[in-house]
Amino acid sequence: MPILFCPYCANMLILSRMDTGGNRVECRTCPYQHAIEKPYYSRKVFPKVEKEDLFGGPDAWANAQKQKVQCSSAECSGGEAAFFQVQIRSADEPMTTFYRCLTCGKNWREN
């Protein structure tokens, strides 16, 4: 069980680095310091998770309504996109329209 409070003045101890490279807990009001032998944290690399499509995958876009609109990508010259409208903010705000270009597949949204 790590020491969380100073045994002399009962203030909370702060984690800091020692000059030798190790860690310690120290009190900010009195000169109490306690060296820590084992690390309190370890760095972990989590695997990247693919984002789910907002409307349930590529099959949902197949049945979406289509509209003539210029693609937002500078490289694409597509002039038609599938779209959904969703109320994601309060009722007095306009609906948000999500588009997917039928030429290049790029997604974008407009309020």
SULRAPE-V752126 format. One record per run of one state. SS is the DSSP state (H for helix, E for strand, L for the rest). FROM is the first residue (numbers start at 0). TO is the last residue. If there is no record, write none. Layout:
ss:SS from:FROM to:TO
ss:SS from:FROM to:TO
//
This chain:
ss:L from:0 to:3
ss:E from:4 to:4
ss:L from:5 to:10
ss:E from:11 to:11
ss:L from:12 to:12
ss:E from:13 to:16
ss:L from:17 to:21
ss:E from:22 to:25
ss:L from:26 to:31
ss:E from:32 to:35
ss:L from:36 to:56
ss:H from:57 to:61
ss:L from:62 to:63
ss:E from:64 to:67
ss:L from:68 to:78
ss:E from:79 to:85
ss:L from:86 to:94
ss:E from:95 to:100
ss:L from:101 to:105
ss:E from:106 to:109
ss:L from:110 to:110
//
